[in-house]
Amino acid sequence: MPDLSTPTTKKSPKKFVIAALALCLAGAGAWWWSQNSAEKTERGPRMGGSFMGAVPVNAQQVRLDRFAVQLKALGTVTPWNAVSVTSQVSGELDKVLFDEGQFVEQGTVLAHIDPRNFQAALLQAEGAVQETRAQLASAELDLKRYQDLYKEDSVARQTLEQQQAIVAQYKGTLKVREAQRDTARLDLERTRITAPISGRLGLRAVDAGNYVSAASTELVTITQDDPIAVSFTIPEHELQAVLQAYRQEQPLKVQAWNRDETELLAEGVLASIDNQVDVTTGSVRLKARFENPQQALFPNQFVNVHLQVAVHEQALLLPADAIQFGANGRFVWQIKDDDSVVIQPIEIITSDGTSSMLRSGLAVGDWVVVEGVDRLRSGSKVERVAPAGSQPAASTELGMPPNPTEQSRRGAGQPPQQKPAK
């Protein structure tokens, strides 16, 4: 009979399985940690408390190219000529002979005013002229008789002089009557309202049957939109550069762009500069002339104006997005031959928003970082990648590959590896 006071110990098979699994997991974790640490060590040195590899960036080269110095301003399209058509005589509007929005030539009849009153006034004036002419002819005959009688001492000299005065009086009266006749004839002609200039008609303001007053009732407006003008202003400090270029033989080119500057509407030339500076705004008004056969510009339309002041055929250019601003002024991240970046101070002459013209700091062919500057530090390694949606291409102008150091690393004759943008 067994002794029940002494417990019998027996190991369970489940405990062995759990222990074996724990040992396997511990071994796998140690192996993963060692591999991950080795990979981080290969990627690069420890920076800022963590391991970092080459920073992917989009880079471009400094190049020589043609650069146009442009001034940008907000402009308003205005008609080259604009006329408000009014009647020069008062009367009832008899006929309207135009359509709204119609293009008319100078001299086209637009409307008629009832001419009957003016026809009667003309007949009355012509009758007065004939009456005065008859009186003048009679007075001249009397004067001739008095002159003959005076030679024979048959009349007094006073009588002769009185007749001479009567003849002069009738001559003056005849001129007045003729002027009244011409005025009546002109008023009759003005009952036919014609277009004073060639252009496009606006909306009709008065309908037939209404009474119009001379020089106060507007019938319609006419705007000349080919050619057409664009008025804009520039700051006072830019005036001297514009004046110097304006005095040259070649006219200054002006471009008109739409509101968001995505479409070029028309190209013209600078026509005139105002004769004084507006003291309230410190700006000067300018006017450009545009040929507008396709009606791309419309009166009172707002456009973005680009005034070309000068052109540099061999300008040192770099992308405007590459320029950074620091405490010491403008700088760029320049990529060296070993794919490391350094801060390079630069001086800019001018910029058009896309490219900037360099004065100093870089040379032709230097690489600068355009996108991806947030993670850069001086001495950081970078990896040049193409921007999303584009293919890397060699610079045809300079004859250089996109990344000269990459070709030396991978060896001659090896195809480049396409790396996606990160």
C-alpha angles and dihedrals in degrees: 000000000000124000107253094189094073113070118225115226117215125177118227119230091224091066091056091052093049092049092049092051092049091053091049093050092049091051092049092049092051091049092049092049092051092049093046092049091050091050092051090049091053093049095063148289124312109271125182093350096308137073115257131184131203112319113235110233140167110237136183136187131247108248144184113241145138112285127189117205106223135183116213126211142155111256139189123220112232131179115260086229128009126186133185106214113221134165116258092205132047122242147097116312103240105179138009110206104179139078123228112260092017121146111234135185124231110279096026111145109245104174145352130229119206101273102192097097091048092048090054092048090052092052090050092050092048090051091052090052092052091048092051092047090054092050090049092051091051092048091050091053090051090049091053091052093049090050091054092046092048090057088056092045089243096127133037121256089240091061091051092050092048090054091049089054091050090053091050090049092053091048090055091046090051091055090051092049092048091050090051089050092050091049091051090049091049092050089052090052090049091062083078103071110207134186110266093202138016114261148095121309123231129210119315112255100188130038128215114278096040123118112243126199124221114267093348108074115075114213101180142327128245123205126190106218101168104089098022133185135228119203120202141153135233129197118267094245091061094052098089093055090050093047092050091052092041091059091060121099095247115075117240114255119235127192127200116209130183123258097277093037094240098119131046106223103183145339124225144147135263107264106181146350124219117252097235145032118251102241093201095059103018091233139118126226120232133185127210128194122223131185104230111184094142094047092240089148121054128194115270091013117142116232138171110247124211112193113195108217102170142355125220112198097194106034125159104237137184131174113278090222090065093064116101129187124226141161091279096046134261122357142160135212103249120201115222127208092267091056093253122130131226134183109257119190114219140185120224126206098190142326138210096203094261104051131020127211112231126220097182144335103075140047135218111287097023114139121230132183114250102173131021101042095136095086098039126118128176106280095020118146116238136196117212113225132172117254117258113283096018137093122230111250135184120252104258092190096055098027093229130131119245092251116020094182093052091061092052091050097050094042135240117304095019116124117240118258116239110228122189121235113262 
